Amino acid sequence: MRLAHLILTHTNPVQLSRLVGRLLHDKVDIYIHVDLKTDIAPFLQITDAENVYFVDRRVKVNWGGYSIVQATLNGLEEILESNNNYDYINLLSGQDYPIKSTAALHSFLAANPGKAFMHTLSVENEWREAIPRITEYHMPDVNFPGKHKVLGMINKLMPKRKMPLNLVPMGRSQWFTITAPCAAYIVDYLDKYKKVERFFKMSWAPDEMIFQTILYNSPWKKDMINDNLVYVDWSKGGASPKVLTMADSDALGKSDKLFARKFNPEIDTEILDHLDKTITGK
């Protein structure tokens, strides 16, 4: 089984290098998208490792914007264009880290051929707080004086937006592990249906919804598993998950997930050392 990791990052090349080192395997290739707003030079040392590539078509990523979707799509396209016949593509951030061994990851995926692992909730029934993301107009990738006032007027005067093509909106977390055919379907779908692309460009945080929505409304729906294989702690509340530390080591050890997020060595590097010892036994 051949696996491609796609990592989206914008900071801390030392942490990214450590993640890449942990993911390396003779049946793995790693593709890295570095935010175009970030100087790529400090990251380039990572290419000294075999089978590590940087995504050429970089974009400036804005929080909550379609630019995150575009960065992901650019990475998926370059992975598919490589013609390396990957069985799975795994999307990670530079602040993720495996909590199981690479052998365990490959064994798990080999035992679940053809499945798409994505956090997938119904926006209309299970994740209702996300409804305004798609019924109202947003412009997260555009900034100009008075933008929020203009958007307020637009949303007051215009009717509620409706999903294009009668799509059923699904989503939650942007991170996923899907097959190469699923990735190809997503890329081809957005190339074919430009109205879907345009709709999500005016939505808030479309990266947490667009990929699940496309697959859920496709023949691939039957292969979707509502689990993105990532441990995340939202107990602190807010827009970002808790930074994991040694205080979370027991929870990570008991988790059946394959990855966890998020980590920050500037806050706690001991937890990464602990995970390395747990995974390798050294």
C-alpha positions in Angstrom: 0.0 0.0 0.0 1.4 3.4 -1.0 0.5 6.5 0.9 0.9 10.3 0.3 0.9 12.7 3.1 -0.2 16.3 2.3 0.9 18.8 5.0 -0.3 22.4 5.1 2.0 24.6 7.1 2.9 28.2 7.6 5.3 28.2 10.6 8.0 26.5 12.7 10.2 24.5 10.1 11.9 22.7 13.0 8.6 21.2 14.1 7.7 20.3 10.6 11.0 18.6 10.1 10.4 16.5 13.1 6.9 15.5 11.8 8.3 14.6 8.4 11.0 12.4 10.1 8.3 10.5 12.0 6.2 10.0 8.8 9.0 8.7 6.6 8.5 5.2 5.3 9.6 3.3 2.1 6.0 3.4 0.8 5.4 7.0 1.7 5.8 10.3 -0.2 5.3 13.6 1.6 4.0 16.8 -0.1 4.2 20.1 1.8 2.3 23.3 1.0 4.0 26.3 2.6 1.7 29.4 2.9 2.8 31.9 0.2 2.9 34.6 2.9 5.7 32.6 4.6 9.4 32.6 3.5 9.9 29.0 2.2 13.8 29.1 2.6 13.9 27.8 6.2 11.8 24.8 5.2 13.9 23.7 2.2 16.3 21.7 4.3 13.5 19.1 4.7 14.0 18.1 1.1 17.2 16.5 2.1 15.0 13.6 3.1 13.9 11.2 0.4 10.4 11.3 -1.0 9.7 14.8 0.3 8.3 17.4 -2.1 7.1 21.0 -1.9 3.9 21.9 -3.6 4.8 24.3 -6.5 1.5 26.1 -6.7 1.5 27.9 -3.4 -1.2 30.3 -2.3 -1.6 33.0 0.3 -3.8 31.3 3.0 -6.3 33.3 5.0 -8.0 31.9 8.1 -11.6 31.0 7.2 -11.1 31.5 3.5 -11.4 29.5 0.3 -7.6 29.9 0.0 -7.2 27.0 2.4 -9.3 24.9 0.1 -7.2 26.0 -2.9 -4.0 25.1 -1.1 -5.4 21.7 -0.4 -6.6 21.3 -4.0 -3.2 22.3 -5.4 -1.6 19.7 -3.2 -4.1 17.0 -4.3 -3.6 17.9 -7.9 0.2 17.6 -7.7 -0.1 14.3 -5.9 -2.4 12.9 -8.6 -0.3 14.3 -11.4 2.7 12.4 -10.0 1.1 9.2 -11.3 2.6 7.3 -8.3 -0.6 5.3 -7.9 -1.2 6.1 -4.2 -3.8 4.1 -2.4 -4.5 6.8 0.2 -3.9 10.5 0.7 -3.6 11.9 4.2 -4.1 15.6 5.0 -2.3 17.0 8.0 -1.3 20.3 9.4 2.3 21.2 10.4 1.1 21.1 14.0 -0.1 17.5 13.9 1.8 14.4 15.1 1.3 10.7 14.9 0.3 8.9 18.1 0.6 5.4 16.5 3.5 3.9 14.6 3.8 4.2 10.8 3.4 0.4 10.7 0.1 0.7 12.6 -1.1 3.4 10.2 -0.3 1.3 7.1 -1.9 -1.8 8.7 -5.0 0.1 9.5 -5.4 1.5 6.0 -4.6 -1.9 4.4 -7.4 -3.4 6.5 -9.8 -0.7 5.3 -9.4 -0.5 1.6 -11.4 2.1 -0.3 -12.8 4.0 2.7 -12.8 7.7 3.1 -12.1 8.8 6.7 -13.6 12.3 7.3 -15.4 14.0 10.2 -18.8 14.3 8.6 -21.9 15.8 10.3 -25.1 17.0 8.8 -25.1 20.8 8.9 -28.9 20.9 8.9 -29.3 18.5 11.8 -26.1 17.9 13.7 -23.9 20.9 13.2 -26.5 23.7 13.0 -24.2 26.4 14.3 -22.5 26.2 10.9 -25.7 27.1 9.0 -24.9 30.8 8.8 -21.5 29.9 7.2 -23.4 29.0 4.0 -26.7 30.9 4.2 -25.0 34.3 4.7 -22.5 36.0 2.5 -18.8 36.0 3.6 -15.6 37.3 2.0 -12.8 35.9 4.2 -10.2 36.1 1.4 -11.0 39.8 0.7 -10.1 42.8 2.8 -11.1 46.4 2.3 -12.1 49.3 4.6 -15.7 48.9 5.8 -16.0 45.2 4.6 -18.0 44.1 7.6 -20.4 47.0 7.3 -20.9 46.2 3.6 -21.4 42.5 4.4 -23.9 43.4 7.0 -26.0 45.4 4.5 -25.7 42.6 1.9 -26.9 40.0 4.3 -29.8 42.2 5.5 -31.0 43.0 2.0 -30.3 39.8 0.1 -32.3 36.5 0.6 -30.6 33.6 2.3 -28.1 31.7 0.2 -29.0 28.2 -0.9 -26.7 25.3 -1.6 -26.0 24.9 -5.4 -27.2 21.8 -7.2 -29.4 20.8 -4.2 -26.3 19.6 -2.4 -26.8 18.4 1.2 -24.2 20.3 3.3 -21.9 18.1 5.4 -18.7 18.7 7.4 -16.9 19.5 10.6 -13.1 19.0 10.6 -11.0 19.8 7.5 -8.5 17.0 8.1 -9.0 13.7 6.3 -7.6 10.4 4.9 -9.1 9.5 1.6 -8.3 7.3 -1.4 -6.7 8.7 -4.5 -9.9 8.0 -6.5 -11.9 10.1 -4.0 -9.4 12.9 -4.3 -9.6 12.8 -8.1 -13.4 12.9 -7.9 -13.2 16.1 -5.7 -10.7 17.8 -8.0 -12.7 16.9 -11.2 -16.0 17.9 -9.6 -14.8 21.4 -8.7 -13.3 21.8 -12.2 -16.6 20.8 -13.7 -19.1 22.6 -11.4 -17.7 26.2 -11.1 -20.9 27.3 -9.4 -20.0 25.1 -6.4 -16.6 26.7 -6.3 -18.1 30.2 -6.5 -20.6 29.4 -3.7 -18.0 28.2 -1.3 -15.7 31.2 -2.0 -18.5 33.3 -0.4 -18.8 30.9 2.6 -17.0 31.0 5.9 -14.4 28.2 6.6 -15.3 26.2 3.5 -12.4 23.9 4.1 -14.4 22.3 6.9 -17.3 21.5 4.6 -16.6 21.4 0.9 -14.8 18.1 0.7 -17.3 16.1 2.8 -20.2 17.7 1.0 -18.9 16.7 -2.4 -18.2 13.1 -1.5 -21.5 12.8 0.5 -23.5 13.8 -2.5 -21.6 11.4 -4.8 -21.4 7.6 -5.4 -18.5 7.6 -2.9 -21.0 8.3 0.0 -21.2 4.6 0.8 -17.4 4.5 1.5 -17.4 7.4 3.9 -16.5 6.8 7.6 -17.4 9.5 10.1 -13.9 9.6 11.7 -10.9 11.5 10.5 -8.5 9.5 12.7 -7.3 12.6 14.6 -7.5 13.2 18.3 -8.4 16.8 19.1 -9.2 18.4 22.5 -11.8 21.2 22.3 -12.3 21.5 26.1 -10.8 25.0 26.2 -13.5 26.3 23.9 -12.8 29.0 21.3 -11.9 28.8 17.7 -8.8 26.7 18.1 -8.2 23.4 19.9 -6.1 23.0 23.0 -2.4 22.7 22.6 -1.5 19.2 23.8 1.1 18.7 26.5 2.4 16.0 28.9 -0.8 16.5 30.9 -2.6 14.8 27.9 -0.2 11.9 27.6 -2.6 9.4 29.2 -5.5 10.5 27.0 -3.3 10.2 23.9 -2.1 6.7 25.0 -5.7 5.5 25.4 -6.9 7.0 22.2 -7.6 4.7 19.2 -6.8 7.6 16.8 -3.7 7.6 14.6 -2.8 11.3 14.8 -3.4 14.2 17.2 -3.4 17.9 17.1 -2.2 20.4 17.9 1.3 20.5 19.3 3.7 23.4 19.9 7.3 22.6 21.0 7.6 26.2 22.2 5.0 25.3 24.8 5.9 21.7 25.5 8.4 19.6 23.6 8.4 16.8 26.2 5.1 15.4 24.9 6.7 14.9 21.4 9.6 13.1 23.0 7.2 11.0 25.0 5.2 10.0 21.8 8.4 9.1 20.0 9.4 6.8 22.8 5.9 5.3 23.0 5.8 4.7 19.2 9.3 3.4 18.8 9.9 1.8 22.1 13.2 3.6 22.4 
